[in-house]
Amino acid sequence: MICLKHDSNPFPVTAMTNKAQDVALYISNHFQYVWDTLGFFDLQRLLYLAQGWHLATGKGPLFSETIGAHRTAPLVVSVKGVVPLQEMLPHPELDPGAESFLDSFCTTYGIADARAVRDQVERSDGAWRLTQSIAGEGATITHDLMRASFRLMLLDHADTSRRMRETQIDAQLKRAGAGNVVAFRRG
């Protein structure tokens, strides 16, 4: 059973200095050089992914603001679409751990495109879609659900990578066997 009202946090509660606007500015500063365009909903999806992966790694929330399960995308309301990012905080004020995490996050997602990010966010078994279907449009996506669904995505990635490696090894063995290499002959 999934509980959407309770959001117990097994991690120690510390004063969170990161704000969603600072995280959004950091991400947008990186992605303006990597993607052709970075739209409002692209940024919202990246905020959702950053928060989810930060939770899944056991570091607690990356930023304190909530994410709502809105129709078009997960939405951090405090990052307003009417405010151009250049008019937001000129330099993001992030704690060093958050900045290090975001460096890695931006490198990882920088090689993807907006479509791949959208596909990952729109998974039917992800926290955004589950919250929409269970609690309704605009409901807050809990940290517990995000943590659990992102950990499942991590397991999916590991399983997919394992299967891909097995397929590659089998293909190499078949090529080597076909090339009459004695070391690779079976039985």
Backbone hydrogen bonds in HBPLUS format (Angstrom, degrees):
<---DONOR---> <-ACCEPTOR-->    atom                        ^
c    i                          cat <-CA-CA->   ^        H-A-AA   ^      H-
h    n   atom  resd res      DA  || num        DHA   H-A  angle D-A-AA Bond
n    s   type  num  typ     dist DA aas  dist angle  dist       angle   num
A0022-ASP N   A0019-LYS O   3.02 MM   3  5.31 121.7  2.38 103.7 117.7     1
A0023-VAL N   A0019-LYS O   3.08 MM   4  6.47 160.6  2.12 155.1 160.6     2
A0024-ALA N   A0020-ALA O   2.77 MM   4  5.98 159.4  1.81 151.3 157.7     3
A0025-LEU N   A0021-GLN O   2.91 MM   4  6.06 154.8  1.97 143.5 150.0     4
A0026-TYR N   A0022-ASP O   2.96 MM   4  6.18 160.9  2.00 148.3 153.5     5
A0027-ILE N   A0023-VAL O   2.93 MM   4  6.17 166.6  1.95 154.4 157.7     6
A0028-SER N   A0024-ALA O   2.85 MM   4  5.97 166.1  1.87 149.9 154.5     7
A0029-ASN N   A0025-LEU O   2.85 MM   4  5.94 155.1  1.91 148.4 155.1     8
A0030-HIS N   A0026-TYR O   3.19 MM   4  6.46 146.7  2.31 141.4 149.5     9
A0030-HIS N   A0027-ILE O   3.11 MM   3  5.23 122.4  2.46  97.0 111.2    10
A0031-PHE N   A0027-ILE O   2.86 MM   4  6.11 173.9  1.87 163.0 163.9    11
A0032-GLN N   A0028-SER O   3.00 MM   4  5.85 140.4  2.16 144.1 150.2    12
A0033-TYR N   A0030-HIS O   3.24 MM   3  5.98 157.5  2.29 116.7 122.4    13
A0034-VAL N   A0031-PHE O   3.14 MM   3  4.81 139.7  2.31  92.2 103.7    14
A0035-TRP N   A0031-PHE O   2.96 MM   4  5.64 168.8  1.98 147.4 150.4    15
A0043-LEU N   A0039-GLY O   3.02 MM   4  6.31 160.7  2.05 154.2 158.5    16
A0044-GLN N   A0040-PHE O   3.00 MM   4  6.32 153.9  2.06 144.6 152.4    17
A0045-ARG N   A0041-PHE O   2.92 MM   4  6.09 155.9  1.98 144.0 149.8    18
A0046-LEU N   A0042-ASP O   2.98 MM   4  6.27 155.4  2.04 148.4 155.3    19
A0047-LEU N   A0043-LEU O   2.88 MM   4  6.17 151.3  1.96 150.2 158.2    20
A0048-TYR N   A0044-GLN O   3.02 MM   4  6.28 158.0  2.07 146.9 152.3    21
A0049-LEU N   A0045-ARG O   2.93 MM   4  6.22 160.1  1.97 150.0 155.2    22
A0050-ALA N   A0046-LEU O   2.85 MM   4  6.00 161.5  1.88 148.1 153.4    23
A0051-GLN N   A0047-LEU O   2.93 MM   4  6.10 164.5  1.95 150.3 154.5    24
A0052-GLY N   A0048-TYR O   2.90 MM   4  6.04 163.2  1.93 149.1 154.5    25
A0053-TRP N   A0049-LEU O   2.88 MM   4  6.02 169.1  1.89 155.9 158.2    26
A0054-HIS N   A0050-ALA O   2.98 MM   4  6.01 153.1  2.05 143.3 151.3    27
A0055-LEU N   A0051-GLN O   2.96 MM   4  6.17 156.2  2.02 148.8 155.0    28
A0056-ALA N   A0052-GLY O   2.89 MM   4  6.09 157.3  1.94 147.1 154.1    29
A0057-THR N   A0053-TRP O   3.07 MM   4  6.19 137.7  2.25 140.8 149.6    30
A0059-LYS N   A0054-HIS O   3.32 MM   5  5.83 152.2  2.41 171.5 165.1    31
A0058-GLY N   A0055-LEU O   3.03 MM   3  5.39 160.6  2.06 112.8 117.8    32
A0141-ILE N   A0067-ILE O   2.81 MM  74  5.72 175.6  1.81 173.9 172.5    33
A0068-GLY N   A0075-LEU O   2.79 MM   7  5.06 171.9  1.80 144.3 143.3    34
A0075-LEU N   A0068-GLY O   2.90 MM   7  5.06 159.7  1.94 142.6 149.1    35
A0069-ALA N   A0139-ALA O   2.75 MM  70  5.40 156.9  1.80 151.5 158.7    36
A0138-GLY N   A0069-ALA O   2.83 MM  69  4.69 163.5  1.85 120.3 119.7    37
A0079-VAL N   A0076-VAL O   3.05 MM   3  5.76 158.6  2.10 119.9 126.3    38
A0087-GLU N   A0084-PRO O   2.92 MM   3  5.52 147.4  2.02 116.1 125.4    39
A0088-MET N   A0085-LEU O   3.04 MM   3  5.10 157.4  2.09 103.4 110.5    40
A0098-ALA N   A0095-ASP O   3.02 MM   3  5.40 119.9  2.39 109.5 123.8    41
A0099-GLU N   A0095-ASP O   3.05 MM   4  6.35 159.2  2.09 157.1 163.7    42
A0100-SER N   A0096-PRO O   2.99 MM   4  6.16 158.7  2.04 147.9 153.3    43
A0101-PHE N   A0097-GLY O   2.97 MM   4  6.17 159.7  2.02 145.1 150.9    44
A0102-LEU N   A0098-ALA O   2.84 MM   4  6.03 163.3  1.87 151.9 156.5    45
A0103-ASP N   A0099-GLU O   2.93 MM   4  6.13 145.8  2.05 144.0 152.8    46
A0104-SER N   A0100-SER O   3.28 MM   4  6.57 164.2  2.30 149.1 151.4    47
A0105-PHE N   A0101-PHE O   2.85 MM   4  6.10 161.3  1.88 152.0 158.3    48
A0106-CYS N   A0102-LEU O   2.81 MM   4  5.82 168.8  1.83 148.3 151.1    49
A0107-THR N   A0103-ASP O   3.07 MM   4  6.23 151.5  2.15 143.5 151.3    50
A0108-THR N   A0104-SER O   2.96 MM   4  6.19 162.6  2.00 152.4 156.8    51
A0109-TYR N   A0105-PHE O   2.92 MM   4  6.15 175.6  1.92 161.7 162.0    52
A0110-GLY N   A0106-CYS O   2.77 MM   4  5.42 128.0  2.04 131.5 144.5    53
A0112-ALA N   A0109-TYR O   3.10 MM   3  5.14 148.3  2.20  99.8 109.5    54
A0117-VAL N   A0113-ASP O   3.09 MM   4  6.42 159.6  2.13 156.6 162.8    55
A0118-ARG N   A0114-ALA O   2.90 MM   4  6.10 161.9  1.94 148.0 153.3    56
A0119-ASP N   A0115-ARG O   2.87 MM   4  6.12 159.2  1.91 149.9 155.7    57
A0120-GLN N   A0116-ALA O   3.03 MM   4  6.26 153.8  2.10 143.5 150.0    58
A0121-VAL N   A0117-VAL O   2.97 MM   4  6.23 160.9  2.01 155.0 160.2    59
A0122-GLU N   A0118-ARG O   2.89 MM   4  5.99 154.4  1.95 151.8 158.8    60
A0126-GLY N   A0123-ARG O   3.12 MM   3  5.20 163.3  2.14 110.7 112.3    61
A0130-LEU N   A0126-GLY O   2.97 MM   4  6.09 166.8  1.99 161.2 165.5    62
A0131-THR N   A0127-ALA O   2.94 MM   4  5.90 157.9  1.99 141.6 147.7    63
A0132-GLN N   A0128-TRP O   3.05 MM   4  6.31 159.4  2.10 148.3 154.1    64
A0133-SER N   A0129-ARG O   2.97 MM   4  6.21 164.7  1.99 152.7 156.2    65
A0134-ILE N   A0130-LEU O   2.91 MM   4  6.00 150.6  1.99 148.9 156.9    66
A0135-ALA N   A0131-THR O   2.78 MM   4  5.34 149.3  1.87 139.9 150.1    67
A0136-GLY N   A0131-THR O   3.21 MM   5  6.60 128.4  2.49 144.9 151.3    68
A0136-GLY N   A0132-GLN O   3.01 MM   4  4.48 131.2  2.26 109.0 120.6    69
A0139-ALA N   A0136-GLY O   3.20 MM   3  5.82 165.0  2.23 135.3 136.4    70
A0146-MET N   A0142-THR O   3.02 MM   4  6.28 160.7  2.06 147.7 153.6    71
A0147-ARG N   A0143-HIS O   2.80 MM   4  5.91 168.5  1.81 154.6 158.0    72
A0148-ALA N   A0144-ASP O   3.02 MM   4  6.20 165.8  2.04 147.9 151.7    73
A0149-SER N   A0145-LEU O   2.90 MM   4  6.03 170.7  1.91 153.5 156.5    74
A0150-PHE N   A0146-MET O   2.92 MM   4  5.95 159.3  1.97 153.8 159.1    75
A0151-ARG N   A0147-ARG O   3.03 MM   4  6.14 147.3  2.14 142.3 151.2    76
A0152-LEU N   A0148-ALA O   3.04 MM   4  6.32 149.3  2.13 145.1 153.4    77
A0153-MET N   A0149-SER O   3.01 MM   4  6.30 147.8  2.12 138.0 146.7    78
A0154-LEU N   A0150-PHE O   2.97 MM   4  6.20 149.5  2.06 141.0 149.0    79
A0155-LEU N   A0151-ARG O   3.02 MM   4  6.35 151.7  2.10 144.3 151.2    80
A0156-ASP N   A0152-LEU O   2.89 MM   4  6.19 154.8  1.95 148.0 155.2    81
A0157-HIS N   A0153-MET O   2.86 MM   4  6.15 158.1  1.91 150.9 156.3    82
A0158-ALA N   A0154-LEU O   2.98 MM   4  6.25 158.7  2.03 146.6 152.3    83
A0159-ASP N   A0155-LEU O   2.90 MM   4  6.13 159.3  1.94 151.2 156.7    84
A0160-THR N   A0156-ASP O   2.86 MM   4  6.05 163.2  1.89 153.7 158.5    85
A0161-SER N   A0157-HIS O   2.90 MM   4  6.06 160.6  1.94 149.7 155.2    86
A0162-ARG N   A0158-ALA O   2.94 MM   4  6.11 154.3  2.00 144.7 151.9    87
A0163-ARG N   A0159-ASP O   2.97 MM   4  6.22 164.2  2.00 152.0 155.5    88
A0164-MET N   A0160-THR O   2.95 MM   4  6.14 154.5  2.01 147.1 154.5    89
A0165-ARG N   A0161-SER O   2.93 MM   4  6.16 159.1  1.97 149.4 154.6    90
A0166-GLU N   A0162-ARG O   2.98 MM   4  6.25 160.1  2.02 150.8 156.2    91
A0167-THR N   A0163-ARG O   2.99 MM   4  6.19 156.4  2.04 146.6 152.7    92
A0168-GLN N   A0164-MET O   2.95 MM   4  6.20 158.7  2.00 149.7 155.5    93
A0169-ILE N   A0165-ARG O   2.87 MM   4  6.10 157.9  1.92 152.6 158.7    94
A0170-ASP N   A0166-GLU O   2.93 MM   4  6.12 164.7  1.95 149.4 153.6    95
A0171-ALA N   A0167-THR O   2.96 MM   4  6.16 159.0  2.01 147.4 153.3    96
A0172-GLN N   A0168-GLN O   2.96 MM   4  6.19 155.6  2.02 146.0 152.5    97
A0173-LEU N   A0169-ILE O   2.88 MM   4  6.13 158.1  1.93 153.3 159.5    98
A0174-LYS N   A0170-ASP O   2.91 MM   4  6.16 156.2  1.97 150.3 156.6    99
A0175-ARG N   A0171-ALA O   2.98 MM   4  6.21 160.4  2.02 148.4 153.5   100
A0176-ALA N   A0172-GLN O   2.88 MM   4  6.05 161.1  1.92 148.9 154.6   101
A0177-GLY N   A0173-LEU O   2.78 MM   4  5.90 157.5  1.83 146.0 153.0   102
A0178-ALA N   A0174-LYS O   2.83 MM   4  5.95 152.3  1.91 144.6 152.3   103
A0179-GLY N   A0175-ARG O   2.98 MM   4  6.13 132.0  2.22 136.0 148.7   104
A0179-GLY N   A0176-ALA O   3.14 MM   3  4.99 128.7  2.42  90.7 104.6   105
A0181-VAL N   A0176-ALA O   3.23 MM   5  5.71 166.8  2.25 157.1 157.5   106
A0180-ASN N   A0177-GLY O   3.10 MM   3  5.19 156.8  2.16 105.9 109.3   107
A0184-PHE N   A0181-VAL O   3.06 MM   3  5.70 149.8  2.16 117.6 125.8   108
A0185-ARG N   A0182-VAL O   3.22 MM   3  5.40 167.3  2.24 110.3 114.2   109
